[in-house]
């Protein structure tokens, strides 16, 4: 099969690069037709033409004024294609490219590849139901509404007119036989298909219709090719990645290795100052274009990740360019953490015990009034977070989210009590990463052991009970998303092993379930029942502790657990 | 996007912006030309705007760093230097320099002077407003020039780019290693705080207010509200209608401050590595204290001065050693956004 590939090139800026690429195509034996946007000034155009005048198989076609999203782009490609088909009878495939496209493989490979597939049209073409990309939510409506206003220059009118048409349920009629398809505007069509499109009797009807379609360069050929082609391969030979705004990603020098691994023939768009890329792919054919093992998936992943980062971001991160409003965080914190309320009052050595049994980082009361009690009494912790209460209290949410962010990959546990700063109660309760275990009423134990006068104790107890009670309302609210477990002190003391085992099972390493071999040491509660009864007698009702018998037998009940627990299997 | 302001609030901000611009216009008289090469500035040039005083030792590296990054021109206000800074800058082929003996404080710490020069020379250009001890890193800044960034910002219709201030410090006494002219300051000040920044939103200007870092944890433990602001928006595609409000922390119109996403996504951002804590700091703090020309009666400098005499070591065991921008991105201090 003899013949060659013609390149129709659309140019509007970076003319020096366009010159380089056009020359490359032409010198590799491909006829080139160039369309230059008529917005390019006369001098620049003259210079551009002059720089390529030595190439016999390179023509310039009539110029149109091009604007993104409008019919003018289709018109330009039609004019270019017509000139191409007419002037170069040897051309069997026409490749539509832009001035910022760069061939990634030797041109001969492309020519051979197409020569082996003489009847195949390479054009991405999918029905509107099947494409996920759609700017401004317009996909099917591109074909049924009218778009007389410029999206770039007159956005308000554009949007308003779309709204109006929607409200009036206006719909344009699609010409008979036309099934709207969309796809990348960079195609490669056979002479037969392209000339059928351009020479069709109905072309006038089609053109008239597509003139008013939104972004017709993504749908004109993509739709009409379905009427004429016998063999469509629905993909573009041009590597082109789009971001979430529908704007093409740009390739830079540091993408060189990535581009070598692409399986596409041409890439767009290339940053005009990417000297190394132009150098590598245009002048050093033998060296740079040596076929590396194609790995197009890697390119896809990098750009998909960029879009993901822009739209969803990293969960639990608060920083200068990501500061989500409440409930739009896509994860308020980056990793699971656990809050324990009451345990440190009931057990003398709960903190070291928990650390030992679970292998996680266990802090004291991070929100204590005097300072943040970091593990091991550190004055400053991971990420250089100081233990200053003033600093923490100035922005408690930042304090917590910083800590969890800085220690990603390491489970954090901390103690909490009604004596601590309560500002984050809602934040933590709504966070699915939090698990909160509360022994209600245990805050009274330090009062029970204290030397305060009973009047002071009564007052303090009433205050703390109110605070904890409010916190429990938060934890029990329907908006709470944290894993919450609440038990009264009485319930817990009766059977402490089961909740302790649960804690270890849920925090410790998942695949390595530990059994509890050693229990923490419970504080002395002799006379506790009487103490509660005294509070009641004073008129303060300590209801959060649950039911404790008022007699002395509480002392016996609590004497027992002071021996280490042994778990029977 | 974002919260719409009522007509009255928006009108007030407009008046405020006009006030700052008017003030900048009046303060233009403070400035005396030394060596002005602004005719050289070409259409797409990227320009630095800066004020400085007695920074001769820092200038060589400052110019080199930003020339290599792709900055085309420097517009500098010299505030009465007597160490040869002015003469040195006047000789540079890509620097335009003005000088003034007027009060730094009364020009709102140089903001009025720079607003004027930005208005006059920045219009239509990408402008980078930084101090001579601030060094911009942005995503891919080790492989792409600043022009690649601004082209991408243009294509994405983003008019302003944030780069939070990151205080860098040495391990040990900050005066242990002397800084030599021309040297990369981050050979000495290699360390930074990675995760103690607290953010709140300023509802009036819609900018984020970021505090934290070694200064906050060393000097402002008990008065965190007084800790210096670390948020900065130094890179702006300038229009003569714009104005910086306080330093480069906030701008008007306030859409320029919306450099962050509020729905969970990440916008692209960079960092300004801050080479303040070198051996030069002690003398500088003393000088600034005596002149009393700094923000809020120089209370910041007072605090430094006091603390520095006791124990001038900002390093702690959680300090992070600087490697490159990728490290800052992983730590969550900056983001690539959707630039890839």
Interface residues (C-beta under 8 A of the other chain):
Chain A: X243 X244 X245 X247 X249 X250 X252 X253 X254 X271 X273 X302 X303 X305 X306 X307 X309 X310 X311 X312 X313 X314 X317 X318 X319 X320 X321 X322 X323 X324 X325 X328 X329 X330 X380 X381 X382 X383 X384 X385 X386 X388 X390 X391 X394 X395 X398 X399 X402 X405 X406
Chain B: X140 X143 X144 X145 X147 X148 X151 X152 X155 X156 X162 X163 X164 X193 X194 X195 X196 X197 X198 X199 X200 X201 X208 X210 X214 X216 X217 X220 X221 X222 X223 X224 X225 X231 X259 X260 X261 X262 X263 X264 X265 X266 X267 X268 X269 X316 X317 X318 X319 X332 X333 X334 X335 X336 X337 X338 X339 X340
